[in-house]
Amino acid sequence: MVELDSHDATARGHRPWRSAARVRAGTARGTGGAARARLRLGAAVSVLVLLALAALLVPALSSAPGTVDYQAVRLPPGPGHPFGTDTSGRDLFVRSLAGLRVSLLVAVVSTVVSTVLGTAVGAVSGSLGGWADRLLMRVVDAVNAVPHLLLGIVIVALYQGTVLAVVLSIGLTHWATVARVVRSEVLGLRNRPYVDAAVSSGAGRWWVLRKHLLPAIVPQAALSAVLLVPHAVFHETALSFLGLGLPPHLASIGNILSDGREGVLLGAWWIVAFPAALLVATTLSVSGIAAVWRDRAVPTRRSELAL
């Protein structure tokens, strides 16, 4: 009988060594995936740190980053000018890094505005529930329904193209995404045992929100902020490229690309190519960090919800 059962199990395909092989293969894939994730994270962090240090130090150490030299107009990349010069004879290497510094600063400040506003709205909406939640979510839907760039142009026009206008145009058009994510987190946390215990002991709604819910949503809000940085950089670049962003005298990637349009028509491709490459490298590195962070957070979040 034992031999017959063993034969039947083998016939049905239940082979223990195959199951063990699958387990080993799955473990190997998991280990390889973790190694690749660490490699991607290390590469992204290295590129971002290198670009940030260059953007901070190179313009500061340069004697005259914005010096105009009409004897050196549209020089191609060479030993004296690694990125060449622009239509005014300015060194494009130094100016591009100075522009990257400005664009990153504007993007980070705008992201902070979006994250703070979105976290506040999402936390209050998820905590209150009822008609207040429905009302706030309709506001979020209305903001998301309008194209961000179009709404940003309207805000910039109201403030006459100042730095504050650009920060507000980005911060006030991207907060709704953060609000929806934070609200979802709060809704998942409201029914946790420790929250129920706090409510049962007589704790007020705002005390629970401040002491229990807000600390728990900080990681997700921070991840949303990192994911917003590339959008903010491209938003500032688009506004400045259209002539609606930062003042023309203030170097940013968008202003440099806008100034370089004429040079490209004259064959000076480097005026646009190198600043655009810095922009792409920066946004890809930030997106890579956010992607690895998100992939690591998803399994953790699932395991927490299973408790």
SERO-4910 file (N, C-alpha, C, O; in steps of 0.05 Angstrom, whole numbers):
BEGIN
 pado doro    nc1    nc2    nc3   cac1   cac2   cac3    cc1    cc2    cc3    oc1    oc2    oc3
  Met    A     16    -24      0      0      0      0     17     25      0     11     45    -13
  Val    A     39     25     15     57     48     15     69     52    -11     72     75    -21
  Glu    A     77     29    -24     90     32    -50     70     43    -70     77     59    -88
  Leu    A     44     35    -68     24     44    -87     19     74    -83     17     89   -102
  Asp    A     18     83    -58     14    112    -52     37    128    -62     33    149    -74
  Ser    A     61    118    -59     85    132    -69     84    134    -99     92    154   -111
  His    A     76    111   -112     74    111   -141     53    131   -151     58    146   -170
  Asp    A     30    132   -137      9    150   -145     18    179   -141     12    196   -158
  Ala    A     32    185   -119     42    212   -115     61    221   -136     61    243   -146
  Thr    A     79    202   -144     98    208   -165     84    212   -192     91    230   -207
  Ala    A     63    196   -197     48    199   -222     34    226   -223     31    238   -245
  Arg    A     24    235   -201     10    260   -201     30    284   -202     21    307   -203
  Gly    A     55    279   -201     75    301   -203     84    313   -177     97    333   -178
  His    A     77    301   -155     86    311   -129    113    301   -123    116    281   -108
  Arg    A    133    313   -133    161    304   -129    175    323   -109    178    347   -116
  Pro    A    183    314    -86    194    332    -66    218    347    -76    222    370    -69
  Trp    A    235    334    -92    260    348   -101    253    372   -119    268    391   -120
  Arg    A    230    370   -134    223    392   -150    213    416   -133    219    439   -139
  Ser    A    198    410   -112    189    431    -94    213    445    -81    214    469    -79
  Ala    A    233    429    -73    257    441    -61    272    458    -81    283    479    -74
  Ala    A    272    449   -106    286    464   -127    272    491   -132    285    511   -136
  Arg    A    245    490   -131    230    515   -134    236    534   -112    239    558   -116
  Val    A    237    524    -87    243    541    -64    271    554    -67    274    577    -62
  Arg    A    290    537    -75    317    548    -79    318    569   -101    332    589    -99
  Ala    A    303    564   -123    302    583   -145    289    609   -136    298    631   -144
  Gly    A    267    607   -121    254    631   -111    272    647    -92    273    671    -93
  Thr    A    287    632    -75    306    646    -57    328    660    -73    336    682    -66
  Ala    A    338    646    -94    359    658   -110    349    683   -124    363    703   -126
  Arg    A    324    682   -134    313    705   -148    309    728   -128    315    751   -135
  Gly    A    300    721   -104    297    742    -84    323    755    -76    325    780    -73
  Thr    A    344    739    -73    370    749    -66    381    766    -89    392    787    -85
  Gly    A    377    756   -114    387    771   -137    372    798   -140    384    818   -147
  Gly    A    345    797   -135    330    822   -136    339    842   -115    340    866   -121
  Ala    A    344    833    -91    354    851    -70    381    863    -77    386    886    -72
  Ala    A    398    846    -89    425    856    -97    422    877   -119    436    897   -119
  Arg    A    404    872   -138    400    892   -159    388    917   -148    395    939   -157
  Ala    A    370    915   -129    358    939   -117    380    955   -103    380    980   -104
  Arg    A    397    941    -88    419    956    -74    437    969    -95    447    991    -90
  Leu    A    443    956   -117    460    967   -137    447    992   -150    460   1012   -153
  Arg    A    421    990   -156    407   1014   -167    406   1037   -147    411   1060   -154
  Leu    A    401   1030   -122    401   1051   -101    428   1064    -98    430   1089    -97
  Gly    A    449   1048    -97    476   1059    -95    483   1077   -119    495   1098   -115
  Ala    A    476   1068   -143    482   1084   -167    467   1110   -166    478   1131   -172
  Ala    A    441   1109   -159    424   1133   -159    434   1153   -138    436   1177   -143
  Val    A    440   1143   -114    450   1161    -93    477   1173   -101    481   1197    -96
  Ser    A    495   1157   -113    521   1167   -121    518   1190   -141    531   1210   -139
  Val    A    501   1185   -161    497   1206   -182    485   1231   -170    494   1253   -177
  Leu    A    465   1228   -153    452   1251   -141    471   1267   -123    472   1291   -125
  Val    A    486   1253   -107    506   1267    -90    527   1281   -106    534   1304   -100
  Leu    A    537   1268   -127    557   1281   -144    546   1306   -157    559   1326   -158
  Leu    A    522   1304   -168    510   1327   -181    504   1350   -161    508   1373   -167
  Ala    A    494   1342   -137    488   1363   -117    514   1377   -108    514   1401   -105
  Leu    A    535   1362   -103    560   1374    -95    571   1392   -117    581   1414   -111
  Ala    A    570   1383   -142    579   1399   -164    563   1425   -166    574   1446   -171
  Ala    A    537   1422   -163    519   1446   -165    525   1466   -143    521   1490   -147
  Leu    A    533   1456   -120    539   1474    -97    567   1486    -99    570   1510    -94
  Leu    A    586   1470   -107    614   1479   -105    625   1493   -130    638   1513   -128
  Val    A    619   1482   -153    631   1493   -177    623   1522   -182    641   1538   -186
  Pro    A    598   1530   -181    591   1558   -184    603   1576   -162    611   1598   -167
  Ala    A    605   1565   -137    616   1581   -116    646   1585   -119    656   1606   -111
  Leu    A    660   1565   -130    689   1568   -133    697   1582   -159    720   1590   -162
  Ser    A    678   1585   -177    684   1599   -202    686   1628   -197    671   1640   -181
  Ser    A    705   1641   -210    710   1669   -206    687   1687   -216    680   1706   -203
  Ala    A    676   1680   -239    654   1696   -250    636   1677   -267    639   1676   -291
  Pro    A    618   1663   -254    602   1644   -269    584   1656   -290    577   1642   -309
  Gly    A    576   1681   -287    558   1693   -307    571   1714   -324    558   1731   -336
  Thr    A    598   1713   -326    612   1733   -342    606   1730   -372    607   1708   -383
  Val    A    599   1752   -385    593   1752   -413    619   1758   -428    633   1777   -422
  Asp    A    624   1742   -449    648   1746   -465    640   1742   -495    638   1720   -505
  Tyr    A    636   1765   -508    627   1764   -536    649   1755   -555    643   1751   -579
  Gln    A    673   1752   -545    694   1740   -562    694   1710   -561    709   1697   -576
  Ala    A    677   1698   -544    676   1669   -541    648   1659   -544    639   1641   -530
  Val    A    633   1670   -563    606   1663   -567    604   1636   -581    617   1631   -601
  Arg    A    586   1618   -570    580   1592   -582    605   1575   -588    607   1563   -609
  Leu    A    624   1575   -569    647   1558   -572    639   1529   -567    624   1524   -547
  Pro    A    647   1510   -583    640   1482   -578    655   1471   -553    674   1484   -544
  Pro    A    646   1449   -542    660   1437   -519    689   1432   -524    697   1422   -545
  Gly    A    706   1440   -505    734   1437   -508    748   1438   -480    734   1439   -460
  Pro    A    775   1438   -480    789   1438   -455    783   1462   -437    780   1459   -412
  Gly    A    780   1486   -448    774   1509   -432    745   1511   -423    739   1522   -402
  His    A    727   1499   -439    698   1500   -433    687   1472   -438    680   1466   -461
  Pro    A    685   1455   -418    676   1428   -421    649   1425   -435    644   1406   -450
  Phe    A    631   1444   -429    604   1444   -441    602   1464   -463    580   1468   -474
  Gly    A    623   1478   -470    622   1499   -490    612   1525   -478    611   1528   -453
  Thr    A    605   1544   -495    595   1570   -486    568   1575   -499    561   1562   -519
  Asp    A    553   1593   -487    526   1599   -498    527   1623   -517    549   1631   -526
  Thr    A    504   1633   -524    503   1655   -544    514   1681   -534    517   1700   -549
  Ser    A    519   1683   -508    531   1707   -496    560   1702   -488    572   1720   -476
  Gly    A    571   1679   -494    599   1673   -487    603   1664   -459    626   1663   -450
  Arg    A    582   1658   -445    584   1648   -417    591   1619   -417    582   1603   -433
  Asp    A    608   1611   -397    616   1583   -395    592   1566   -387    579   1571   -367
  Leu    A    585   1547   -404    560   1532   -401    562   1511   -378    542   1504   -367
  Phe    A    587   1502   -373    591   1483   -351    583   1495   -324    568   1483   -309
  Val    A    594   1518   -319    589   1532   -293    560   1541   -292    547   1538   -272
  Arg    A    550   1552   -314    523   1562   -314    502   1540   -312    482   1544   -299
  Ser    A    507   1517   -324    489   1495   -322    487   1484   -293    465   1478   -283
  Leu    A    510   1483   -280    510   1473   -252    497   1494   -234    483   1487   -215
  Ala    A    501   1520   -240    487   1540   -224    457   1539   -229    441   1542   -210
  Gly    A    449   1534   -254    421   1531   -260    409   1506   -246    386   1507   -238
  Leu    A    424   1485   -245    414   1460   -232    410   1466   -202    391   1456   -190
  Arg    A    428   1481   -190    425   1488   -162    399   1503   -157    384   1498   -138
  Val    A    394   1523   -174    369   1539   -172    344   1522   -176    325   1523   -161
  Ser    A    345   1505   -197    322   1488   -203    316   1469   -180    293   1464   -172
  Leu    A    337   1457   -169    334   1438   -147    323   1452   -122    306   1441   -108
  Leu    A    333   1476   -116    324   1491    -93    295   1498    -95    279   1494    -77
  Val    A    287   1507   -119    258   1514   -123    241   1489   -121    220   1489   -109
  Ala    A    251   1467   -132    236   1441   -132    233   1431   -103    211   1422    -96
  Val    A    254   1432    -87    253   1422    -60    234   1439    -43    218   1428    -28
  Val    A    236   1466    -45    218   1483    -30    189   1479    -38    171   1477    -21
  Ser    A    184   1476    -64    157   1471    -74    147   1444    -64    123   1442    -57
  Thr    A    164   1424    -63    156   1398    -54    149   1399    -24    130   1386    -16
  Val    A    164   1414     -9    157   1417     20    129   1430     23    114   1421     39
  Val    A    124   1450      7     97   1463      8     75   1442      1     55   1440     16
  Ser    A     79   1427    -20     60   1407    -28     56   1386     -7     34   1378     -1
  Thr    A     78   1377      4     77   1355     24     63   1364     50     46   1349     60
  Val    A     70   1387     59     57   1397     84     27   1401     80     11   1392     96
  Leu    A     20   1414     58     -8   1419     53    -24   1393     47    -45   1389     58
  Gly    A    -12   1376     31    -25   1351     25    -28   1333     49    -49   1320     53
  Thr    A     -8   1332     66     -9   1316     90    -30   1326    109    -45   1310    121
  Ala    A    -32   1352    112    -52   1364    130    -80   1358    120    -97   1349    136
  Val    A    -85   1362     94   -112   1357     83   -119   1327     85   -141   1320     93
  Gly    A   -100   1310     77   -106   1282     77   -110   1271    105   -128   1254    109
  Ala    A    -94   1280    124    -97   1270    151   -123   1279    164   -137   1263    177
  Val    A   -130   1304    159   -156   1314    170   -179   1300    157   -199   1292    170
  Ser    A   -178   1296    131   -200   1283    116   -204   1254    125   -226   1246    131
  Gly    A   -182   1239    127   -185   1212    135   -193   1209    164   -206   1190    172
  Ser    A   -184   1228    181   -191   1226    210   -220   1233    215   -233   1221    232
  Leu    A   -230   1254    202   -257   1263    207   -278   1245    195   -298   1237    208
  Gly    A   -274   1237    169   -293   1221    156   -319   1236    151   -320   1261    154
  Gly    A   -340   1223    142   -366   1235    139   -366   1257    117   -352   1255     97
  Trp    A   -383   1277    122   -386   1298    102   -360   1314     98   -355   1324     76
  Ala    A   -344   1318    119   -319   1333    117   -300   1318     98   -286   1330     82
  Asp    A   -299   1292    101   -282   1276     83   -291   1278     54   -274   1282     36
  Arg    A   -317   1276     50   -327   1278     22   -322   1306     10   -315   1308    -13
  Leu    A   -325   1327     26   -320   1354     16   -291   1358      9   -285   1368    -13
  Leu    A   -273   1350     26   -245   1353     21   -236   1336     -3   -219   1345    -19
  Met    A   -247   1313     -6   -240   1296    -30   -250   1308    -56   -238   1304    -77
  Arg    A   -273   1322    -55   -283   1335    -79   -264   1358    -87   -259   1363   -110
  Val    A   -253   1372    -67   -233   1392    -72   -208   1380    -85   -197   1391   -104
  Val    A   -199   1357    -74   -176   1343    -85   -181   1335   -114   -164   1338   -131
  Asp    A   -205   1324   -119   -212   1316   -146   -212   1340   -165   -204   1338   -188
  Ala    A   -222   1363   -156   -223   1387   -173   -194   1396   -180   -189   1404   -202
  Val    A   -176   1395   -160   -149   1403   -166   -135   1384   -185   -121   1393   -203
  Asn    A   -140   1358   -181   -128   1338   -199   -140   1339   -227   -127   1331   -246
  Ala    A   -165   1349   -230   -178   1350   -256   -166   1371   -274   -167   1369   -299
  Val    A   -154   1392   -263   -142   1414   -279   -113   1407   -285    -98   1399   -266
  Pro    A   -104   1409   -310    -76   1404   -316    -58   1421   -299    -62   1445   -296
  His    A    -38   1408   -287    -20   1423   -268     -6   1446   -281     -4   1468   -269
  Leu    A      3   1443   -305     18   1464   -318     -1   1488   -324      8   1511   -321
  Leu    A    -25   1482   -332    -44   1504   -338    -51   1519   -312    -51   1544   -312
  Leu    A    -56   1505   -291    -61   1518   -265    -37   1533   -256    -39   1555   -244
  Gly    A    -13   1522   -260     11   1536   -253     15   1562   -268     24   1582   -257
  Ile    A      8   1562   -293     11   1586   -310     -8   1608   -299      0   1631   -298
  Val    A    -32   1600   -290    -50   1620   -279    -39   1632   -253    -40   1656   -249
  Ile    A    -28   1615   -236    -17   1625   -211      7   1643   -216     10   1663   -203
  Val    A     24   1635   -235     48   1652   -241     39   1679   -252     51   1699   -245
  Ala    A     18   1679   -268      8   1704   -279     -2   1723   -257      0   1747   -259
  Leu    A    -14   1711   -236    -24   1728   -214     -2   1741   -199     -6   1763   -188
  Tyr    A     22   1728   -197     44   1739   -181     67   1750   -198     89   1755   -188
  Gln    A     62   1754   -224     80   1767   -242    108   1754   -244    128   1767   -245
  Gly    A    108   1727   -245    133   1713   -251    156   1716   -231    179   1717   -239
  Thr    A    150   1717   -205    171   1718   -185    178   1690   -176    165   1671   -184
  Val    A    199   1688   -160    207   1662   -149    184   1651   -132    178   1627   -133
  Leu    A    171   1668   -116    149   1660   -100    126   1649   -117    113   1629   -110
  Ala    A    122   1661   -140    101   1652   -158    107   1624   -168     88   1607   -170
  Val    A    132   1618   -175    139   1592   -185    135   1571   -163    125   1549   -167
  Val    A    144   1578   -138    142   1559   -116    112   1553   -110    105   1530   -106
  Leu    A     96   1574   -110     67   1570   -105     54   1554   -128     36   1538   -123
  Ser    A     62   1560   -153     50   1547   -175     55   1517   -175     38   1501   -184
  Ile    A     78   1509   -165     84   1480   -162     72   1469   -137     59   1447   -137
  Gly    A     75   1483   -115     65   1473    -89     35   1470    -88     25   1451    -76
  Leu    A     21   1489   -101     -8   1489    -99    -21   1471   -121    -46   1469   -121
  Thr    A     -6   1459   -138    -17   1442   -159    -10   1412   -154    -21   1395   -168
  His    A      8   1406   -136     16   1378   -132      8   1367   -104     12   1344    -99
  Trp    A     -4   1384    -87    -10   1374    -60    -32   1354    -60    -34   1337    -42
  Ala    A    -50   1355    -80    -74   1337    -80    -65   1308    -82    -78   1290    -70
  Thr    A    -44   1302    -96    -34   1274    -98    -25   1264    -70    -32   1242    -63
  Val    A    -11   1281    -56     -2   1274    -29    -26   1270    -10    -27   1252      6
  Ala    A    -46   1288    -13    -69   1286      4    -84   1260      1    -92   1248     21
  Arg    A    -87   1251    -24   -101   1225    -28    -86   1202    -16    -97   1183     -5
  Val    A    -59   1202    -20    -43   1180     -9    -44   1180     22    -48   1159     34
  Val    A    -42   1203     34    -42   1205     63    -70   1197     74    -72   1183     94
  Arg    A    -91   1206     61   -118   1198     70   -121   1168     69   -133   1156     88
  Ser    A   -111   1155     48   -113   1126     47    -98   1113     70   -108   1093     81
  Glu    A    -75   1123     77    -60   1113    100    -75   1116    126    -77   1098    142
  Val    A    -87   1140    130   -102   1145    155   -126   1127    157   -132   1116    178
  Leu    A   -140   1122    135   -163   1104    135   -155   1076    143   -170   1062    157
  Gly    A   -131   1068    135   -122   1041    142   -112   1039    171   -112   1018    183
  Leu    A   -105   1062    183    -95   1062    210   -117   1067    231   -113   1060    254
  Arg    A   -139   1078    223   -160   1085    242   -170   1062    258   -179   1064    281
  Asn    A   -171   1038    245   -182   1015    258   -161    997    272   -167    974    279
  Arg    A   -137   1007    275   -117    991    289   -124    989    318   -137   1006    330
  Pro    A   -115    967    331   -123    962    359   -113    985    378   -128    993    396
  Tyr    A    -89    995    373    -79   1016    391    -95   1042    388    -98   1058    407
  Val    A   -106   1047    364   -122   1071    360   -149   1067    374   -159   1085    387
  Asp    A   -161   1043    371   -186   1037    385   -183   1039    415   -201   1048    429
  Ala    A   -160   1029    425   -155   1031    454   -153   1060    463   -164   1066    484
  Ala    A   -140   1077    447   -138   1105    455   -165   1118    455   -172   1134    473
  Val    A   -182   1112    435   -209   1124    434   -226   1114    457   -241   1129    469
  Ser    A   -224   1088    463   -239   1076    485   -231   1088    512   -248   1090    530
  Ser    A   -206   1096    514   -197   1108    540   -205   1137    542   -198   1150    562
  Gly    A   -219   1148    522   -228   1176    524   -211   1196    509   -216   1220    512
  Ala    A   -192   1187    494   -175   1206    479   -191   1220    457   -208   1207    444
  Gly    A   -186   1246    453   -200   1261    433   -190   1254    405   -169   1243    401
  Arg    A   -206   1262    385   -199   1257    357   -173   1270    349   -156   1257    336
  Trp    A   -169   1295    357   -145   1309    349   -120   1299    364    -98   1298    353
  Trp    A   -124   1290    389   -102   1278    403    -93   1252    390    -69   1247    387
  Val    A   -112   1236    382   -106   1211    368    -91   1217    341    -72   1203    334
  Leu    A   -101   1237    327    -89   1244    302    -60   1253    306    -42   1246    291
  Arg    A    -55   1270    327    -29   1281    331    -10   1260    343     14   1259    335
  Lys    A    -19   1243    361     -1   1225    375      2   1198    361     23   1185    363
  His    A    -18   1189    346    -17   1162    335    -16   1162    304      0   1148    292
  Leu    A    -34   1177    292    -36   1175    263    -14   1190    248     -2   1179    229
  Leu    A     -9   1215    256     12   1230    242     39   1217    242     52   1215    222
  Pro    A     49   1208    266     75   1194    266     76   1169    248     96   1163    236
  Ala    A     53   1156    245     52   1131    229     53   1137    199     61   1120    183
  Ile    A     43   1161    191     42   1166    162     66   1182    152     68   1188    128
  Val    A     85   1189    170    108   1204    162    124   1189    140    132   1202    120
  Pro    A    130   1163    142    145   1150    121    132   1152     94    145   1156     74
  Gln    A    105   1147     93     91   1149     67     91   1177     56     93   1181     32
  Ala    A     88   1197     74     88   1225     65    116   1232     54    118   1246     34
  Ala    A    137   1222     67    164   1228     58    169   1215     31    181   1227     13
  Leu    A    159   1190     27    162   1177      1    147   1193    -21    157   1196    -43
  Ser    A    123   1202    -15    108   1219    -34    124   1244    -41    123   1253    -64
  Ala    A    137   1256    -21    153   1280    -26    176   1274    -45    181   1289    -64
  Val    A    190   1252    -41    212   1245    -59    202   1240    -87    215   1248   -107
  Leu    A    179   1227    -90    167   1222   -116    159   1248   -130    158   1249   -154
  Leu    A    153   1269   -114    144   1294   -126    168   1311   -136    164   1328   -154
  Val    A    192   1307   -126    214   1324   -134    219   1324   -164    222   1346   -175
  Pro    A    220   1301   -178    224   1303   -207    202   1318   -221    207   1333   -240
  His    A    177   1315   -212    155   1330   -224    159   1360   -220    154   1376   -238
  Ala    A    168   1367   -196    172   1396   -190    195   1407   -207    193   1430   -217
  Val    A    216   1392   -212    238   1401   -229    228   1406   -257    234   1426   -269
  Phe    A    213   1387   -268    203   1390   -295    183   1412   -297    182   1426   -318
  His    A    167   1416   -276    148   1438   -276    162   1465   -277    154   1482   -293
  Glu    A    182   1468   -261    197   1494   -261    211   1497   -288    211   1520   -299
  Thr    A    222   1476   -299    235   1478   -325    216   1486   -347    222   1503   -364
  Ala    A    192   1474   -347    172   1480   -367    163   1510   -365    161   1523   -386
  Leu    A    158   1519   -341    149   1547   -338    171   1566   -347    165   1586   -361
  Ser    A    196   1561   -339    218   1579   -346    223   1578   -376    229   1598   -389
  Phe    A    221   1554   -388    225   1551   -417    205   1567   -432    211   1578   -454
  Leu    A    180   1568   -422    159   1583   -435    161   1613   -429    145   1629   -439
  Gly    A    180   1621   -413    183   1649   -406    165   1659   -384    161   1683   -381
  Leu    A    153   1640   -369    134   1646   -348    144   1640   -321    129   1643   -301
  Gly    A    168   1630   -319    178   1620   -293    196   1641   -279    187   1663   -274
  Leu    A    220   1632   -272    238   1649   -257    247   1673   -274    246   1672   -298
  Pro    A    255   1695   -261    264   1718   -276    287   1711   -295    303   1694   -288
  Pro    A    289   1724   -318    310   1716   -338    338   1718   -327    356   1703   -336
  His    A    343   1737   -309    371   1741   -299    379   1718   -280    403   1716   -274
  Leu    A    360   1703   -271    366   1681   -252    369   1655   -267    351   1645   -279
  Ala    A    394   1645   -266    400   1620   -281    384   1596   -269    386   1591   -245
  Ser    A    370   1583   -286    358   1557   -280    359   1540   -305    364   1550   -327
  Ile    A    354   1515   -302    355   1497   -325    335   1506   -346    341   1506   -370
  Gly    A    311   1514   -337    291   1523   -356    299   1548   -371    296   1550   -395
  Asn    A    311   1568   -356    320   1593   -369    343   1587   -389    344   1599   -410
  Ile    A    361   1569   -381    384   1563   -399    374   1549   -424    383   1556   -446
  Leu    A    355   1531   -422    343   1518   -446    328   1538   -463    329   1537   -487
  Ser    A    314   1557   -450    300   1577   -465    319   1595   -480    315   1602   -504
  Asp    A    341   1603   -467    361   1620   -480    375   1605   -503    385   1617   -522
  Gly    A    377   1579   -501    392   1563   -520    377   1556   -546    389   1545   -564
  Arg    A    352   1563   -548    336   1556   -572    348   1569   -596    351   1556   -617
  Glu    A    356   1594   -594    368   1608   -617    395   1595   -625    401   1592   -648
  Gly    A    411   1588   -605    436   1575   -611    434   1549   -625    450   1542   -642
  Val    A    413   1533   -618    409   1507   -631    403   1511   -661    413   1496   -677
  Leu    A    388   1532   -667    382   1537   -695    407   1545   -711    408   1542   -735
  Leu    A    427   1555   -697    452   1562   -710    473   1540   -708    496   1543   -716
  Gly    A    464   1517   -699    482   1493   -698    496   1488   -672    511   1469   -669
  Ala    A    491   1505   -652    504   1502   -626    487   1483   -608    473   1492   -590
  Trp    A    488   1458   -615    471   1438   -601    477   1435   -572    460   1428   -556
  Trp    A    502   1440   -565    511   1436   -537    498   1454   -517    497   1448   -493
  Ile    A    487   1477   -527    475   1496   -508    450   1484   -495    443   1491   -473
  Val    A    437   1466   -509    413   1453   -499    419   1424   -489    408   1415   -470
  Ala    A    438   1411   -503    443   1383   -497    453   1378   -469    443   1361   -454
  Phe    A    474   1394   -461    486   1389   -435    468   1396   -411    466   1381   -392
  Pro    A    455   1420   -411    436   1425   -390    413   1405   -388    405   1397   -366
  Ala    A    404   1397   -412    382   1376   -412    392   1350   -400    377   1336   -386
  Ala    A    417   1343   -406    429   1318   -395    431   1319   -365    425   1300   -351
  Leu    A    439   1342   -354    440   1346   -325    412   1343   -313    408   1330   -292
  Leu    A    392   1355   -326    365   1353   -317    355   1324   -316    343   1315   -296
  Val    A    360   1309   -338    351   1282   -340    366   1264   -319    353   1248   -306
  Ala    A    392   1268   -316    407   1252   -297    397   1257   -268    395   1239   -252
  Thr    A    391   1282   -262    381   1288   -235    354   1276   -230    350   1263   -209
  Thr    A    336   1279   -248    309   1268   -244    309   1238   -244    294   1225   -228
  Leu    A    325   1225   -260    327   1196   -260    339   1185   -234    330   1165   -224
  Ser    A    359   1199   -223    370   1190   -198    351   1193   -175    349   1175   -158
  Val    A    336   1215   -174    315   1218   -153    293   1197   -157    284   1185   -137
  Ser    A    285   1193   -181    264   1173   -187    274   1145   -179    258   1129   -170
  Gly    A    299   1139   -184    310   1113   -177    310   1109   -147    303   1087   -138
  Ile    A    318   1129   -132    317   1127   -103    288   1122    -93    284   1105    -76
  Ala    A    270   1137   -104    242   1135    -96    231   1107   -104    215   1096    -88
  Ala    A    239   1097   -127    228   1071   -135    238   1048   -117    222   1031   -109
  Val    A    263   1049   -109    274   1028    -91    260   1031    -64    253   1011    -51
  Trp    A    257   1055    -54    244   1060    -29    216   1050    -29    207   1037    -11
  Arg    A    201   1055    -51    174   1046    -54    172   1016    -54    154   1004    -42
  Asp    A    190   1003    -69    189    974    -71    195    961    -44    184    940    -38
  Arg    A    212    974    -28    217    963     -1    194    968     18    189    953     37
  Ala    A    180    990     14    158    997     32    133    981     27    118    976     46
  Val    A    128    972      2    104    958     -4    102    931     11     81    926     23
  Pro    A    122    914     11    120    889     27    116    894     57    102    880     70
  Thr    A    131    915     67    128    921     95     99    930    102     88    922    122
  Arg    A     88    946     84     61    956     88     41    933     87     22    932    103
  Arg    A     45    914     69     27    891     67     29    874     92      8    864    101
  Ser    A     53    870    102     56    853    126     43    867    150     32    854    168
  Glu    A     44    894    151     31    908    173      1    905    172    -12    901    192
  Leu    A    -10    907    147    -39    905    144    -49    877    151    -72    873    158
  Ala    A    -31    857    149    -39    830    155    -41    824    185    -53    805    193
  Leu    A    -29    842    200    -30    837    229    -57    842    241    -61    839    265
***
